[in-house]
Amino acid sequence: MKIDFVATERLLLQPLSTAEAERIVAREAGDGDLWGEEYPGDGDVRACTGFLRGVAERGDPGVFRPYAIRLDGVAVGGIGFHGPPDDLGVATIGYGLTPGARGKGYASEALRAVLEVARQAGVAGVKGDADLDNPASHRVMEAAGMPCVAEDETLRHFYLGF
């Protein structure tokens, strides 16, 4: 299963190539890269660093990669998988938006789209977590249909099974 992009009502999710991920890690836009203010964020750099490490160790992960969240063609955040599904068939997701793009429902919209990508790819489920003091991220996952399934001293854990 190969994806050129994922379109939602307001967003375009662009799967990142290794070259794009390398530019994000270096925080150096290339010709044709349209980056919004404060993009890439630290989370984008961490996600792309993990993606590049995974490609080097295991090869291309197919759809289980990071995606740029684009609004009117401009990257305003990222969403994606921490790698291929684990031995139980569960994929882990993460996401983040630039400050100017937060609070408008974009993260939940992007997450719903990525959950559908995972479902179509045949995973058993998708999990994610957020710090206890990050209720905005809790709302994103809940709005996308991922209920909270556990909580510990620092994190709330969310899971959607297929």
Residue frames as qw, qx, qy, qz and C-alpha x, y, z in Angstrom:
[[0.000, 0.890, 0.455, 0.000, 0.00, 0.00, 0.00],
 [0.424, 0.008, 0.031, 0.905, 1.58, 3.29, -1.12],
 [0.003, 0.869, 0.453, -0.197, 0.13, 6.72, -0.40],
 [0.418, 0.471, 0.124, 0.767, 0.93, 9.88, -2.34],
 [0.088, -0.220, 0.305, -0.922, -1.03, 12.05, 0.11],
 [0.138, -0.499, -0.841, 0.159, -4.08, 11.92, 2.37],
 [0.101, -0.346, -0.151, -0.921, -6.70, 14.61, 1.91],
 [0.069, -0.483, -0.755, 0.439, -9.15, 15.65, 4.60],
 [0.137, 0.867, 0.478, 0.020, -11.77, 18.36, 4.46],
 [0.024, -0.997, 0.059, 0.053, -9.25, 21.12, 5.24],
 [0.393, -0.709, 0.553, 0.193, -5.84, 19.49, 5.24],
 [0.817, 0.450, -0.359, -0.038, -3.40, 17.59, 3.10],
 [0.710, -0.560, 0.423, 0.061, -1.21, 15.01, 4.84],
 [0.600, 0.681, -0.417, -0.053, 2.00, 14.49, 2.89],
 [0.945, -0.254, 0.043, 0.200, 4.05, 11.35, 3.59],
 [0.092, -0.900, 0.391, 0.170, 7.64, 12.43, 4.15],
 [0.853, 0.401, -0.279, 0.183, 10.52, 11.05, 2.13],
 [0.774, -0.346, -0.129, 0.514, 13.91, 10.49, 3.73],
 [0.399, 0.314, 0.080, 0.857, 15.22, 13.63, 1.96],
 [0.280, -0.708, -0.199, -0.617, 12.37, 15.72, 3.40],
 [0.769, -0.601, -0.209, 0.064, 12.94, 14.21, 6.85],
 [0.704, -0.054, -0.079, 0.704, 16.65, 15.06, 6.63],
 [0.123, 0.509, 0.099, 0.846, 15.79, 18.69, 5.84],
 [0.547, -0.715, -0.225, -0.372, 13.39, 18.81, 8.79],
 [0.819, -0.408, -0.178, 0.362, 16.04, 17.40, 11.14],
 [0.529, 0.076, 0.029, 0.845, 18.49, 20.02, 9.83],
 [0.026, 0.795, 0.399, -0.455, 15.74, 22.69, 10.02],
 [0.089, -0.421, 0.425, 0.796, 16.71, 23.78, 6.52],
 [0.655, 0.558, 0.375, -0.344, 13.87, 24.15, 4.01],
 [0.464, -0.036, 0.643, 0.608, 14.69, 23.12, 0.47],
 [0.197, 0.112, -0.384, -0.895, 13.49, 24.62, -2.78],
 [0.492, -0.229, -0.631, -0.554, 9.73, 24.22, -2.91],
 [0.376, -0.340, -0.776, 0.375, 9.34, 23.49, 0.82],
 [0.241, -0.606, -0.135, -0.746, 6.53, 25.66, 2.20],
 [0.481, -0.249, -0.702, 0.462, 6.98, 25.83, 5.96],
 [0.286, -0.852, -0.298, -0.322, 4.78, 27.83, 8.29],
 [0.062, -0.726, 0.417, -0.543, 6.09, 29.98, 11.09],
 [0.503, -0.483, 0.619, -0.362, 7.67, 27.85, 13.86],
 [0.970, 0.135, 0.184, -0.085, 7.79, 24.74, 11.63],
 [0.730, -0.213, -0.646, -0.070, 9.42, 22.35, 12.14],
 [0.534, -0.716, 0.221, -0.392, 8.97, 22.07, 15.87],
 [0.191, -0.524, 0.811, -0.175, 11.03, 19.97, 18.24],
 [0.743, 0.074, 0.601, -0.285, 8.50, 17.12, 17.95],
 [0.759, 0.626, -0.059, -0.170, 8.83, 17.13, 14.15],
 [0.237, 0.715, -0.653, 0.079, 12.61, 16.91, 14.46],
 [0.447, -0.305, 0.798, -0.265, 12.35, 14.02, 16.97],
 [0.819, 0.306, 0.390, -0.287, 9.84, 12.16, 14.76],
 [0.669, 0.698, -0.241, -0.083, 11.97, 12.56, 11.66],
 [0.031, -0.638, 0.756, -0.143, 15.12, 11.52, 13.54],
 [0.620, -0.093, 0.732, -0.265, 13.36, 8.32, 14.63],
 [0.797, 0.532, 0.151, -0.241, 12.03, 7.76, 11.11],
 [0.446, 0.746, -0.494, -0.023, 15.51, 8.10, 9.59],
 [0.258, -0.458, 0.825, -0.207, 16.98, 5.74, 12.20],
 [0.745, 0.141, 0.579, -0.300, 14.23, 3.21, 11.49],
 [0.730, 0.648, -0.111, -0.185, 14.78, 3.41, 7.73],
 [0.204, 0.692, -0.689, 0.070, 18.51, 2.78, 8.27],
 [0.355, -0.288, 0.842, -0.285, 17.83, -0.21, 10.57],
 [0.539, 0.237, 0.779, -0.215, 14.75, -1.83, 8.98],
 [0.200, 0.226, 0.678, 0.670, 14.16, -0.20, 5.60],
 [0.251, -0.201, -0.194, -0.927, 11.21, 1.84, 4.37],
 [0.194, 0.153, 0.818, -0.519, 8.20, 1.52, 6.69],
 [0.022, 0.472, 0.773, 0.423, 5.61, 2.07, 3.96],
 [0.221, -0.737, -0.339, -0.541, 2.62, 4.01, 5.26],
 [0.675, -0.659, -0.270, 0.192, 3.95, 3.84, 8.85],
 [0.531, 0.179, -0.019, 0.828, 5.97, 7.04, 8.52],
 [0.068, -0.540, -0.308, 0.780, 5.70, 10.72, 9.43],
 [0.268, 0.664, 0.556, 0.422, 3.41, 13.02, 7.45],
 [0.112, -0.031, -0.093, 0.989, 3.54, 16.79, 7.13],
 [0.124, 0.707, 0.659, -0.225, 0.22, 18.43, 7.98],
 [0.212, 0.060, 0.308, 0.925, -0.38, 21.03, 5.28],
 [0.157, 0.748, 0.524, -0.376, -2.94, 23.82, 5.38],
 [0.404, 0.895, 0.027, -0.189, -3.30, 25.66, 2.09],
 [0.778, 0.530, -0.223, 0.254, -0.06, 23.97, 1.02],
 [0.057, 0.715, -0.498, 0.487, 1.96, 25.22, 4.01],
 [0.646, -0.112, -0.711, 0.253, 3.35, 22.76, 6.60],
 [0.351, -0.649, 0.151, -0.658, 1.85, 23.64, 9.99],
 [0.642, -0.437, 0.540, -0.325, 2.70, 20.44, 11.85],
 [0.357, 0.315, -0.862, -0.173, 3.32, 16.75, 11.66],
 [0.813, -0.161, 0.334, -0.450, 1.58, 13.49, 12.41],
 [0.647, 0.401, -0.627, -0.166, 2.55, 9.92, 11.93],
 [0.956, -0.239, -0.163, -0.049, 3.67, 6.61, 13.23],
 [0.402, -0.770, 0.494, 0.027, 6.64, 5.85, 15.46],
 [0.030, -0.378, 0.888, 0.260, 7.41, 2.96, 13.11],
 [0.517, -0.062, -0.732, -0.439, 5.76, -0.18, 11.83],
 [0.767, -0.453, -0.062, -0.451, 3.24, -2.03, 14.03],
 [0.286, -0.524, 0.764, -0.245, 4.62, -4.06, 16.93],
 [0.070, 0.103, -0.988, -0.095, 4.39, -7.86, 17.23],
 [0.247, 0.414, 0.777, -0.404, 0.73, -7.54, 18.30],
 [0.250, 0.521, 0.616, 0.536, -0.10, -5.49, 15.21],
 [0.164, -0.901, -0.342, 0.211, -0.44, -2.21, 17.12],
 [0.471, 0.482, 0.043, 0.738, 0.98, 1.03, 15.71],
 [0.348, -0.626, -0.340, 0.609, 1.92, 4.04, 17.84],
 [0.292, 0.760, 0.306, 0.493, 1.06, 7.57, 16.72],
 [0.357, -0.507, -0.205, 0.757, 2.25, 11.05, 17.54],
 [0.262, 0.739, 0.410, 0.465, 1.37, 14.53, 16.30],
 [0.317, -0.557, -0.213, 0.737, 1.96, 18.20, 16.81],
 [0.310, 0.813, 0.366, 0.330, 0.99, 21.56, 15.35],
 [0.319, 0.261, -0.145, 0.899, 2.63, 24.95, 15.28],
 [0.035, -0.355, -0.579, 0.733, 1.17, 27.31, 17.90],
 [0.283, 0.253, -0.121, -0.917, -0.75, 29.33, 15.30],
 [0.489, -0.003, -0.706, -0.512, -2.53, 26.22, 14.00],
 [0.163, -0.144, -0.905, 0.367, -3.68, 24.90, 17.40],
 [0.200, 0.337, 0.561, -0.729, -7.23, 25.05, 18.71],
 [0.461, 0.345, -0.243, -0.781, -8.95, 24.77, 15.32],
 [0.878, 0.101, 0.357, -0.303, -9.56, 21.01, 15.19],
 [0.542, 0.644, -0.505, -0.191, -6.76, 20.31, 12.72],
 [0.073, -0.423, 0.888, -0.164, -5.01, 17.74, 14.91],
 [0.608, 0.127, 0.691, -0.371, -8.18, 15.66, 15.41],
 [0.711, 0.601, -0.018, -0.364, -8.96, 15.91, 11.69],
 [0.361, 0.630, -0.684, -0.064, -5.45, 14.74, 10.78],
 [0.284, -0.271, 0.877, -0.277, -5.55, 11.98, 13.40],
 [0.755, 0.287, 0.426, -0.407, -8.85, 10.61, 12.07],
 [0.670, 0.644, -0.289, -0.230, -7.27, 10.41, 8.61],
 [0.167, 0.553, -0.809, 0.112, -4.13, 8.66, 9.88],
 [0.544, -0.085, 0.741, -0.385, -6.25, 6.20, 11.87],
 [0.812, 0.449, 0.152, -0.340, -8.02, 5.31, 8.61],
 [0.456, 0.658, -0.596, -0.060, -4.66, 4.78, 6.91],
 [0.170, -0.372, 0.870, -0.275, -3.71, 2.38, 9.72],
 [0.712, 0.155, 0.536, -0.427, -7.03, 0.56, 9.53],
 [0.763, 0.576, -0.120, -0.268, -6.71, 0.12, 5.77],
 [0.300, 0.621, -0.721, 0.068, -3.16, -1.15, 6.24],
 [0.815, -0.123, -0.549, -0.136, -4.55, -3.92, 8.45],
 [0.133, 0.341, -0.685, 0.630, -3.24, -3.06, 11.90],
 [0.384, -0.421, -0.811, 0.134, -4.93, -4.48, 14.98],
 [0.266, -0.885, -0.360, 0.123, -5.05, -1.07, 16.63],
 [0.360, 0.600, -0.134, 0.702, -3.41, 2.29, 17.22],
 [0.563, -0.657, -0.373, 0.336, -2.16, 3.66, 20.52],
 [0.267, 0.637, -0.107, 0.715, -0.95, 7.04, 21.70],
 [0.522, -0.564, -0.480, 0.422, -0.25, 8.81, 24.95],
 [0.107, 0.751, 0.013, 0.651, -0.07, 12.32, 26.31],
 [0.239, 0.113, -0.589, 0.764, 1.25, 13.92, 29.47],
 [0.169, -0.592, -0.743, 0.261, -1.34, 14.31, 32.23],
 [0.070, -0.659, -0.187, 0.725, -0.97, 18.09, 32.02],
 [0.022, 0.178, -0.555, -0.812, -1.79, 18.14, 28.28],
 [0.461, 0.409, 0.673, -0.410, -5.62, 18.09, 28.18],
 [0.461, 0.617, -0.217, -0.599, -5.60, 19.52, 24.64],
 [0.244, 0.352, -0.865, -0.261, -3.89, 16.36, 23.38],
 [0.253, 0.159, 0.904, -0.307, -6.32, 14.21, 25.39],
 [0.499, 0.557, 0.305, -0.590, -9.20, 15.97, 23.59],
 [0.356, 0.537, -0.574, -0.505, -7.53, 15.42, 20.19],
 [0.093, 0.137, -0.983, -0.081, -7.35, 11.64, 20.68],
 [0.289, 0.347, 0.776, -0.440, -10.82, 11.41, 22.19],
 [0.458, 0.594, 0.032, -0.660, -12.30, 13.51, 19.35],
 [0.370, 0.451, -0.701, -0.410, -10.67, 11.16, 16.85],
 [0.890, -0.083, -0.256, -0.369, -12.28, 8.14, 18.53],
 [0.600, 0.210, -0.678, 0.370, -9.40, 6.94, 20.70],
 [0.614, -0.726, -0.143, -0.276, -10.66, 6.46, 24.25],
 [0.083, -0.652, 0.652, -0.377, -8.40, 6.70, 27.29],
 [0.869, -0.079, -0.472, -0.126, -7.64, 3.15, 28.41],
 [0.769, -0.340, -0.330, 0.430, -5.16, 3.75, 31.23],
 [0.002, 0.917, -0.152, 0.370, -3.42, 6.41, 33.26],
 [0.783, -0.162, -0.359, 0.481, -0.21, 6.32, 35.24],
 [0.419, -0.635, -0.211, 0.614, 1.79, 8.89, 37.23],
 [0.173, -0.452, 0.264, 0.834, 2.73, 10.92, 34.13],
 [0.140, 0.109, -0.652, -0.737, 0.67, 9.82, 31.10],
 [0.707, 0.280, 0.395, -0.515, -2.81, 9.10, 29.84],
 [0.199, -0.164, 0.874, 0.412, -2.86, 6.20, 27.38],
 [0.628, 0.411, 0.088, -0.655, -5.29, 6.01, 24.46],
 [0.242, -0.127, 0.916, 0.294, -6.12, 3.08, 22.18],
 [0.693, 0.353, 0.013, -0.628, -8.39, 2.32, 19.25],
 [0.439, -0.117, 0.876, 0.163, -8.72, -1.29, 18.14],
 [0.475, 0.313, -0.402, -0.717, -9.95, -2.34, 14.72]]
